């Protein structure tokens, strides 16, 4: 994870572990359900569902599991009703944090997220206090085996706005409306993306050079990300490679 990249520290995830796969599946399935409930089960007419379907397949969620989630969301099968909630706050070192949740109990989830902020040296803020520092964007991750020029030629034609080097991969950014068009163009050019999603991208970043401060920031991000109702955690920290390596080591 590069500390010099515009995108690499936008959304921090713990390293992939087999033991966490079931939890990842559950979170993605919940997103599929909500997308189907809000926009219908027809993927040709529901861009959000197309995006969530692609995300689920990128994460190797079985197709039959995805299809059952769509049916629950559209009402064909019985299921729990979730609502989308976003919380905002600050981590140590003044790092801005946005937490996107899907919950069947707003009061419980709100209290638990606030508790996680407080226990880990952060503080929850009022809606709007942090979100102005971010922009909603579509992001597509592409393996480094393709050159910058190759990707730019295809992606820009499809509506991409930027391409950045995130160490182990390229990240293409675009408007949310162009996400599926950019992904499809790359797929048709045999540049299979490793992931694509809608993300809150920071307009400015906060550099965290102290190892102790970095640990405190990352502990909060991890605690939030580990909560069952949390779907995404976005932040604007920028941690240098050597500090990140010390934490992950």
LUMBATOR-678918 format. One record per residue: residue in one letter; x negated, y negated, z negated of N, C-alpha, C in turn. Coordinates in steps of 0.05 Angstrom, whole numbers, padded with zeros to 5 digits, always signed. Layout:
<atoms>
AXYZXYZXYZ ...
</atoms>
This chain:
<atoms>
X-00017+00024+00000+00000+00000+00000-00018-00025+00000 X-00015-00040+00020-00033-00063+00023-00022-00087+00008 X-00040-00100-00007-00032-00124-00021-00033-00149-00003 X-00044-00146+00021-00046-00169+00038-00024-00170+00059 X-00007-00149+00059+00014-00148+00079+00038-00164+00071 X+00052-00175+00090+00076-00190+00085+00099-00172+00075 X+00098-00147+00084+00121-00129+00078+00114-00107+00058 X+00089-00099+00055+00083-00075+00041+00092-00075+00012 X+00092-00098-00001+00100-00099-00029+00128-00111-00032 X+00143-00113-00010+00170-00124-00011+00188-00105-00027 X+00185-00079-00022+00202-00060-00034+00184-00037-00044 X+00180-00036-00070+00162-00016-00081+00176+00010-00088 X+00165+00032-00079+00176+00058-00086+00153+00075-00098 X+00160+00092-00117+00141+00111-00126+00135+00131-00104 X+00112+00144-00106+00104+00164-00085+00125+00185-00084 X+00130+00195-00059+00150+00216-00055+00143+00241-00071 X+00162+00251-00085+00158+00275-00101+00182+00294-00096 X+00177+00320-00094+00198+00339-00089+00219+00338-00111 X+00210+00333-00136+00229+00333-00158+00248+00310-00157 X+00241+00288-00141+00259+00265-00139+00277+00267-00115 X+00274+00287-00099+00289+00288-00073+00319+00289-00078 X+00328+00304-00098+00357+00306-00103+00368+00278-00110 X+00354+00263-00125+00363+00236-00133+00363+00217-00108 X+00343+00220-00091+00342+00203-00067+00366+00210-00049 X+00372+00237-00046+00394+00245-00030+00420+00233-00041 X+00424+00235-00067+00448+00225-00079+00453+00196-00074 X+00431+00180-00076+00433+00151-00071+00441+00145-00042 X+00428+00159-00023+00433+00154+00005+00462+00163+00012 X+00470+00186+00001+00497+00195+00006+00518+00175-00003 X+00513+00163-00026+00531+00142-00037+00533+00119-00017 X+00510+00111-00005+00510+00089+00014+00526+00097+00039 X+00524+00122+00048+00540+00131+00071+00569+00130+00065 X+00577+00139+00041+00605+00138+00033+00617+00110+00034 X+00602+00091+00023+00612+00064+00022+00614+00052+00050 X+00594+00057+00067+00595+00047+00094+00619+00057+00109 X+00625+00083+00105+00649+00095+00118+00675+00083+00107 X+00675+00078+00081+00700+00067+00069+00705+00039+00078 X+00683+00023+00081+00686-00005+00088+00690-00010+00118 X+00680+00008+00135+00682+00003+00163+00693+00026+00180 X+00702+00047+00167+00713+00069+00181+00692+00090+00189 X+00702+00114+00197+00684+00137+00202+00674+00138+00230 X+00683+00120+00248+00673+00120+00276+00647+00104+00277 X+00625+00119+00282+00599+00106+00282+00595+00087+00306 X+00610+00091+00327+00607+00073+00350+00618+00046+00344 X+00637+00044+00325+00649+00019+00318+00639+00008+00291 X+00623+00024+00277+00614+00017+00250+00584+00016+00249 X+00572-00008+00253+00543-00011+00254+00530-00003+00227 X+00543-00010+00205+00532-00004+00179+00530+00026+00175 X+00550+00041+00184+00550+00070+00181+00528+00082+00199 X+00524+00071+00223+00503+00081+00240+00476+00077+00227 X+00472+00054+00214+00447+00049+00200+00443+00069+00177 X+00464+00073+00161+00461+00092+00138+00458+00121+00148 X+00470+00128+00170+00467+00155+00181+00438+00159+00189 X+00426+00139+00203+00398+00141+00211+00380+00143+00187 X+00386+00128+00166+00370+00128+00141+00371+00156+00128 X+00395+00167+00128+00399+00194+00116+00383+00215+00132 X+00384+00213+00158+00369+00233+00174+00339+00229+00171 X+00330+00204+00169+00301+00199+00165+00292+00212+00139 X+00310+00213+00119+00303+00225+00093+00309+00255+00092 X+00316+00267+00115+00321+00296+00117+00346+00305+00102 X+00365+00287+00098+00391+00296+00087+00405+00314+00107 X+00414+00337+00099+00428+00356+00118+00452+00342+00132 X+00456+00349+00157+00478+00337+00172+00505+00342+00159 X+00510+00367+00150+00536+00373+00138+00541+00357+00112 X+00519+00352+00098+00522+00335+00074+00529+00306+00081 X+00518+00296+00102+00524+00269+00112+00553+00268+00121 X+00562+00289+00136+00589+00289+00146+00610+00290+00124 X+00604+00305+00103+00622+00306+00080+00624+00279+00066 X+00601+00265+00065+00601+00238+00053+00618+00219+00069 X+00616+00221+00095+00632+00204+00113+00662+00210+00108 X+00669+00235+00105+00697+00242+00101+00707+00233+00074 X+00690+00234+00054+00698+00223+00028+00703+00193+00029 X+00685+00179+00044+00687+00151+00046+00712+00142+00062 X+00719+00157+00082+00742+00150+00099+00768+00160+00087 X+00767+00175+00065+00791+00185+00052+00800+00212+00061 X+00786+00225+00079+00793+00252+00088+00788+00273+00066 X+00769+00267+00048+00763+00284+00025+00764+00266+00000 X+00772+00278-00022+00773+00263-00047+00745+00256-00057 X+00742+00233-00068+00715+00225-00078+00717+00201-00097 X+00695+00195-00110+00694+00172-00128+00693+00146-00112 X+00705+00125-00121+00704+00099-00107+00682+00082-00119 X+00663+00074-00102+00640+00058-00111+00644+00029-00101 X+00633+00010-00116+00632-00017-00106+00603-00027-00105 X+00598-00045-00087+00571-00056-00084+00568-00080-00103 X+00545-00080-00118+00539-00101-00137+00510-00108-00133 X+00503-00133-00134+00475-00142-00133+00469-00158-00158 X+00446-00151-00170+00437-00165-00194+00411-00179-00187 X+00406-00202-00199+00382-00218-00194+00367-00223-00220 X+00341-00226-00218+00326-00232-00242+00297-00236-00237 X+00281-00238-00258+00253-00242-00256+00238-00220-00271 X+00216-00210-00259+00198-00192-00272+00176-00209-00285 X+00158-00197-00301+00135-00212-00311+00120-00226-00288 X+00105-00247-00295+00089-00262-00276+00107-00279-00257 X+00132-00282-00263+00150-00298-00246+00158-00286-00220 X+00156-00259-00218+00163-00245-00194+00194-00243-00192 X+00204-00251-00169+00233-00250-00164+00242-00221-00157 X+00265-00213-00167+00275-00186-00163+00304-00186-00156 X+00312-00171-00135+00340-00166-00128+00345-00136-00131 X+00366-00129-00145+00373-00101-00149+00400-00096-00137 X+00401-00079-00117+00427-00072-00103+00437-00045-00115 X+00462-00045-00124+00473-00022-00137+00500-00014-00123 X+00507+00012-00126+00533+00022-00120+00543+00035-00145 X+00565+00026-00156+00574+00035-00182+00604+00041-00183 X+00612+00060-00200+00640+00064-00205+00649+00052-00232 X+00630+00037-00244+00636+00024-00270+00618-00001-00272 X+00629-00024-00263+00613-00048-00262+00602-00057-00289 X+00618-00055-00310+00610-00063-00337+00586-00046-00347 X+00589-00020-00344+00567-00002-00353+00541-00008-00338 X+00543-00009-00312+00519-00014-00295+00506-00040-00302 X+00522-00061-00305+00511-00088-00311+00496-00088-00337 X+00508-00075-00357+00495-00074-00384+00469-00058-00382 X+00469-00036-00367+00445-00020-00366+00422-00034-00350 X+00429-00048-00329+00409-00062-00313+00397-00085-00330 X+00414-00099-00344+00404-00121-00362+00385-00110-00383 X+00392-00087-00394+00375-00074-00414+00348-00066-00403 X+00348-00057-00378+00322-00049-00365+00304-00074-00361 X+00316-00096-00353+00301-00121-00350+00289-00129-00377 X+00306-00129-00398+00297-00138-00424+00275-00120-00436 X+00279-00094-00433+00259-00075-00445+00232-00075-00431 X+00232-00085-00406+00207-00084-00391+00196-00112-00384 X+00202-00131-00402+00189-00157-00400+00200-00176-00379 X+00224-00169-00368+00237-00187-00349+00261-00200-00360 X+00276-00213-00343+00301-00226-00351+00320-00227-00327 X+00346-00221-00333+00366-00222-00312+00376-00250-00309 X+00382-00258-00284+00390-00286-00279+00419-00286-00268 X+00429-00310-00265+00456-00313-00253+00454-00309-00223 X+00477-00301-00211+00477-00297-00181+00468-00322-00167 X+00451-00319-00147+00440-00341-00132+00414-00353-00142 X+00406-00345-00166+00382-00357-00178+00357-00347-00164 X+00359-00323-00152+00335-00311-00139+00339-00307-00109 X+00364-00301-00101+00369-00292-00073+00361-00313-00052 X+00360-00339-00060+00352-00360-00041+00322-00356-00032 X+00307-00340-00046+00279-00335-00039+00276-00312-00019 X+00298-00300-00010+00298-00277+00008+00315-00282+00032 X+00310-00266+00053+00327-00266+00077+00334-00237+00083 X+00359-00233+00091+00367-00206+00100+00356-00201+00128 X+00341-00179+00131+00329-00172+00156+00333-00142+00162 X+00331-00134+00187+00328-00106+00194+00299-00100+00196 X+00291-00076+00185+00263-00068+00186+00261-00040+00198 X+00241-00036+00215+00237-00010+00227+00207-00002+00223 X+00202+00021+00211+00174+00030+00207+00166+00048+00230 X+00143+00043+00241+00133+00058+00264+00105+00068+00257 X+00099+00094+00263+00072+00105+00257+00050+00090+00271 X+00026+00090+00258+00003+00076+00268-00009+00089+00293 X+00001+00112+00302-00010+00124+00326-00004+00108+00351 X+00015+00090+00349+00021+00072+00371+00008+00045+00367 X-00001+00033+00389-00015+00008+00387+00004-00016+00383 X-00007-00038+00373+00009-00062+00369+00022-00071+00395 X+00006-00071+00416+00016-00081+00442+00039-00063+00453 X+00036-00036+00449+00056-00018+00459+00083-00023+00444 X+00081-00026+00418+00106-00030+00403+00118-00057+00409 X+00101-00078+00411+00112-00105+00416+00126-00106+00443 X+00116-00093+00463+00128-00094+00490+00156-00083+00489 X+00160-00061+00474+00187-00049+00473+00205-00063+00453 X+00195-00069+00429+00211-00080+00408+00221-00109+00414 X+00203-00125+00424+00211-00153+00429+00233-00155+00450 X+00231-00137+00470+00252-00136+00491+00279-00130+00479 X+00279-00115+00457+00304-00106+00444+00314-00126+00423 X+00298-00147+00417+00307-00166+00398+00291-00169+00373 X+00268-00155+00372+00251-00157+00348+00240-00186+00345 X+00235-00194+00320+00225-00220+00314+00196-00220+00306 X+00186-00198+00294+00159-00198+00284+00149-00170+00282 X+00123-00166+00281+00110-00141+00277+00087-00145+00257 X+00086-00129+00236+00064-00132+00216+00051-00106+00211 X+00026-00108+00202+00009-00084+00196+00012-00079+00166 X+00024-00056+00160+00028-00048+00132+00010-00026+00123 X-00014-00025+00134-00034-00005+00126-00030+00022+00140 X-00011+00038+00131-00006+00064+00143+00014+00064+00165 X+00027+00041+00169+00048+00040+00190+00051+00011+00200 X+00064+00008+00222+00073-00018+00231+00101-00023+00221 X+00108-00048+00215+00136-00054+00208+00146-00075+00227 X+00167-00068+00241+00181-00086+00260+00204-00099+00244 X+00207-00125+00247+00229-00139+00234+00247-00152+00255 X+00273-00154+00249+00292-00165+00268+00316-00175+00252 X+00335-00187+00266+00360-00195+00252+00375-00169+00246 X+00392-00170+00225+00408-00146+00219+00424-00136+00242 X+00435-00154+00259+00451-00146+00282+00436-00131+00303 X+00409-00135+00304+00393-00122+00325+00379-00097+00315 X+00384-00089+00290+00369-00066+00279+00372-00040+00296 X+00396-00033+00302+00400-00007+00317+00390-00010+00345 X+00392-00033+00357+00382-00037+00385+00352-00034+00386 X+00338-00045+00365+00309-00043+00364+00301-00014+00359 X+00314-00001+00340+00308+00027+00335+00313+00045+00359 X+00335+00041+00372+00342+00057+00396+00321+00053+00418 X+00313+00028+00423+00293+00022+00443+00267+00037+00438 X+00258+00037+00412+00234+00051+00405+00236+00081+00409 X+00260+00092+00401+00264+00120+00405+00264+00128+00434 X+00276+00112+00451+00277+00117+00480+00249+00115+00493 X+00231+00100+00480+00204+00097+00490+00186+00118+00477 X+00198+00138+00463+00183+00160+00450+00165+00150+00427 X+00173+00127+00415+00159+00117+00391+00178+00121+00367 X+00181+00146+00359+00201+00153+00339+00195+00139+00312 X+00214+00121+00303+00210+00108+00277+00210+00128+00254 X+00195+00122+00233+00196+00139+00210+00217+00130+00190 X+00227+00105+00193+00249+00095+00176+00260+00069+00188 X+00285+00063+00181+00296+00037+00189+00318+00031+00168 X+00320+00005+00162+00340-00003+00142+00344-00033+00142 X+00364-00042+00127+00368-00070+00122+00354-00076+00096 X+00339-00098+00095+00323-00104+00071+00325-00134+00066 X+00321-00141+00040+00318-00169+00032+00288-00175+00032 X+00280-00191+00051+00252-00198+00056+00246-00225+00043 X+00225-00227+00027+00219-00253+00014+00208-00273+00033 X+00216-00298+00029+00205-00319+00046+00178-00329+00035 X+00173-00324+00009+00147-00330-00003+00140-00307-00022 X+00115-00304-00028+00107-00282-00046+00092-00294-00071 X+00092-00278-00092+00078-00285-00117+00054-00267-00120 X+00030-00278-00119+00006-00261-00122+00002-00253-00151 X-00002-00227-00155-00007-00217-00182-00034-00203-00182 X-00054-00217-00192-00082-00207-00191-00091-00193-00216 X-00077-00198-00238-00084-00186-00263-00074-00157-00264 X-00092-00138-00271-00083-00110-00273-00062-00106-00294 X-00064-00119-00316-00044-00116-00338-00017-00127-00329 X-00017-00150-00316+00008-00162-00306+00020-00144-00284 X+00003-00134-00267+00013-00117-00245+00027-00092-00257 X+00015-00080-00278+00027-00057-00290+00055-00063-00302 X+00057-00087-00314+00083-00095-00326+00104-00099-00304 X+00096-00111-00282+00114-00115-00259+00123-00088-00248 X+00104-00071-00243+00111-00045-00230+00127-00027-00249 X+00122-00029-00275+00138-00013-00294+00167-00021-00293 X+00172-00047-00291+00200-00056-00289+00213-00046-00262 X+00198-00050-00240+00209-00042-00214+00215-00012-00214 X+00197+00004-00225+00201+00033-00226+00225+00040-00244 X+00228+00027-00267+00251+00032-00285+00277+00026-00271 X+00278+00004-00257+00302-00003-00242+00308+00017-00220 X+00288+00023-00205+00291+00041-00182+00300+00069-00191 X+00293+00077-00215+00299+00104-00225+00328+00106-00235 X+00342+00083-00238+00370+00084-00247+00388+00096-00226 X+00406+00113-00234+00423+00128-00214+00440+00110-00197 X+00449+00087-00207+00466+00069-00192+00451+00050-00173 X+00424+00048-00177+00408+00030-00161+00402+00042-00134 X+00408+00027-00113+00402+00036-00086+00376+00024-00075 X+00372-00001-00081+00348-00015-00071+00338-00035-00091 X+00312-00038-00093+00299-00059-00110+00281-00074-00091 X+00286-00100-00088+00269-00117-00072+00256-00138-00090 X+00231-00144-00084+00216-00163-00100+00196-00178-00082 X+00185-00199-00093+00166-00215-00077+00138-00215-00088 X+00130-00194-00103+00103-00192-00113+00083-00185-00090 X+00059-00195-00093+00037-00188-00075+00014-00179-00092 X+00008-00154-00093-00013-00142-00110-00036-00133-00093 X-00061-00143-00098-00084-00135-00082-00088-00104-00082 X-00101-00095-00061-00105-00066-00058-00119-00054-00082 X-00140-00067-00092-00156-00055-00114-00139-00053-00140 X-00122-00072-00145-00105-00071-00169-00084-00050-00166 X-00072-00048-00142-00052-00027-00137-00064+00001-00139 X-00089+00004-00129-00102+00030-00130-00108+00038-00159 X-00115+00019-00176-00120+00025-00204-00094+00034-00217 X-00072+00022-00210-00046+00030-00222-00038+00058-00213 X-00040+00063-00187-00031+00088-00176-00050+00111-00184 X-00075+00104-00190-00095+00124-00198-00090+00135-00225 
</atoms>
